[in-house]
Amino acid sequence: MTEIQNKKIYDLEARTQEFARRCRNLIKQLPKVTTNYEDGSQLTRSSGSVAANYIEANEALSKKDFIMRIKISRKESKESRLWLNLIDTQQIKDLELERQALIKEATELMNIFGSIIRKSE
C-alpha cells in the first residue's frame, strides 16, 4: 500500500495520475486467476483514461470540449469502480484494503467531476 492514501492530493491532475498508478500497482499484485487478467486489463484502461481525459480537459479548446472531457473522466471513474469491485483479491488483507481505498477514491473522483460539470454548465 502507498502512503499517499492518507494524504489528500489537491492538484487534481496529480491525483488522477496517482489513482491510475495505484490501480496498476494493485493489478501487479493480484492473484493470477483468469478473471483478474481481464478485469485488471479493463481497470488499467479505465483508470488511465480518467487521468488522460482530465489532462485533455485542462487543454480544452472550448467550454463545450472541457465539459465533454470532464464527463468522460467521470464516466471512466465510474467504470474503474466497477472493475475494482469485480477483481478478486482472494481476501488477501493488504490487497483488499488497497482495493477498498481505490473504490473510495474512484467514488470521490466521480463526485468531484460531477461537481465540476454542474458548476460549468
Secondary structure, 3 states (H helix, E strand, C coil): CCHHHHCCCCCHHHHHHHHHHHHHHHHHHCCCCHHHHHHHHHHHHHHHHHHHHHHHHHCCCCHHHHHHHHHHHHHHHHHHHHHHHHCCCCCCHHHHHHHHHHHHHHHHHHHHHHHHHHHHC
